[in-house]
Amino acid sequence: MKTVVFDKTGTITYGEPRVVDYLVCSADEGGSGMSLRHLMAVVGTAENASEHPLGTAVVKKAKQVRTVVE
């Protein structure tokens, strides 16, 4: 190994940003929020036009999750 890159939080990176985990929380007590499929559609759409590497990572994860859920 010749190079180790740390991001601003000190964690080891994989060379490009990626979403490794997510948590969906419901605002109401009954837990009847939107479905995961719908949420990922909204999140992916919001970030779709982004050229920022973090936005690209979010869109990629949204597409992966929507494919698995469908």
C-alpha atoms as one frame of an Amber mdcrd trajectory, in Angstrom:
protein
   0.000   0.000   0.000   1.415   3.347  -1.029  -1.433   5.738  -0.223  -4.198
   5.994   2.368  -6.793   8.747   1.947  -8.916   9.989   4.839 -11.997  12.150
   4.372 -12.743  15.132   6.592 -14.204  12.924   9.334 -11.144  10.686   9.409
 -12.709   7.574   7.927 -11.016   5.609   5.165 -12.518   6.276   1.747 -13.038
   3.994  -1.227 -11.923   6.572  -3.792 -15.441   7.843  -4.420 -18.341   8.739
  -2.149 -20.974   6.079  -1.562 -23.947   5.649   0.700 -23.265   2.733   3.019
 -26.297   2.986   5.293 -29.495   4.928   5.758 -32.267   5.177   8.315 -35.859
   6.070   7.516 -37.676   7.800  10.371 -41.389   8.544  10.484 -42.581  11.916
  11.766 -45.931  10.558  12.924 -46.456   8.175  15.823 -48.322   5.604  13.742
 -45.393   5.063  11.395 -47.588   5.582   8.341 -45.044   7.698   6.454 -44.247
   7.232   2.774 -43.010   3.909   1.460 -39.284   3.295   0.993 -39.842   3.115
  -2.780 -41.537   6.527  -2.804 -38.928   8.052  -0.504 -36.080   6.857  -2.745
 -37.893   8.248  -5.790 -38.108  11.650  -4.093 -34.502  11.601  -2.874 -33.170
  10.398  -6.232 -35.148  13.042  -8.104 -33.948  15.804  -5.769 -30.296  14.900
  -6.343 -30.533  13.761  -9.975 -29.364  17.046 -11.520 -26.521  17.421  -9.022
 -22.983  17.218 -10.320 -21.592  16.986  -6.791 -20.024  13.601  -5.953 -22.222
  13.230  -2.853 -25.365  13.882  -4.917 -24.205  11.270  -7.424 -23.706   8.762
  -4.607 -27.213   9.436  -3.278 -28.766   8.926  -6.741 -26.853   5.670  -7.212
 -28.073   4.313  -3.852 -31.649   5.453  -4.549 -31.618   3.516  -7.834 -30.200
   0.419  -6.115 -32.765   0.495  -3.319 -35.684   1.118  -5.704 -34.596  -1.832
  -7.848 -34.485  -4.159  -4.828 -37.813  -2.922  -3.423 -39.671  -3.146  -6.742
